[in-house]
Amino acid sequence: MRKRVKTHMFRGRRFQIMFGALPRNWLGYVSRTDRKLAIKSGVKGLERLDTIVHECLHACYPDLNEDAVNDGAGDMARLLWRLGYRDTFSDEETET
């Protein structure tokens, strides 16, 4: 059984990884100040993968504008999906 991912290093900075409730129109967010990356519970499939990649790009490259992050995340997520990536954890297993 795989261990739940609780933290991850992005360009030398350790971020807490969380899955849980977020405001209505948010799928995820990154706080570089608090070093947190959060993904909304209940997001599934390709949308979840896209959101994870999107927030990882924000964590790595905070100076990228939102259009660049959206384009890059979408392209990367679609490739990973085509290569067979699927998230095998439920939200309950990944919440912190």
N, C-alpha and C positions, 0 to 999 in steps of 0.2 A: 504494500500500500504506500502510495506517495505521501510525503509530508506536505502539509498546507504551507504555502508561501506566505510568510508574514512580513518580510522585508526584501528589498532588492537595491543593489547599487546602480545608480545612474551617474555616469561620468564622475565617479569618486564620491558621490553623496548617497548615503543610505536613506531610503524612503520606506515608510511603513505602508504596506499594501492592505487595503480594506475593501470589503464588499458589504453594502448595507443600504439603508434608506438615504435618499438624496432628494433635494427639492424637485418638484413636479417635472420641469422641463430639462433637468440635467441627467445625462447618462453617466458622467464621470467628472472628476476634477483632480487637479494637482495643486498642492500648496508647497511651493519651494521653501517658504518661511518655516512651516511646520514639518516639512519633509514627509508629506502624506500624499498617497495616490489612492483615490477611491473610485469604485465602480458601483453603479446602482444595482441592487439586487433585482432579479427577475429579467434582466436583459439576457437574451439567449442567442445562440448561433452566430452567424456572421456579424450581426450588429454588436454582440458582446466582444468578438475578436477585434472589430474595427475600433470600438471604444477603448479597449485595452491598449492597442497600438497607438491610438490618438493621444491618450494620456501619457504613455511612455515617451512619445515624441516631445510633448510639453515638458516633461521632467528632464529630458536630455538637452533640449534646445529651447530654452525659454524665450529667446529672442525671435523665433520663427513666428510669422503672423498666422492667424487662424486659417486663412485660405491655404497656405502652404502645408500646415499640419493636417487639415482635412483631406487635401489631395494626396499627400504622402501616406497617411494612415489608410485611406481607402484602397489605394493601390497595393500596399503591403498586405493588408488584411485579405483582399481578394486572392492574391497569390498564395498566401498561407492556406486559405480555405481550399483552393484548387489542389494544393499539395497534400491535402488530407488532414490538416490540423483540426482537431475538435477538442473543446474543453470538456474534460471528464469529471470535473468537480462540480458539485452543487453549491449554491450560495451558502448553505448551512456549513459545508465543510471549509469554506474559505473566509467566513466572517471572522473578524478579530475583536 
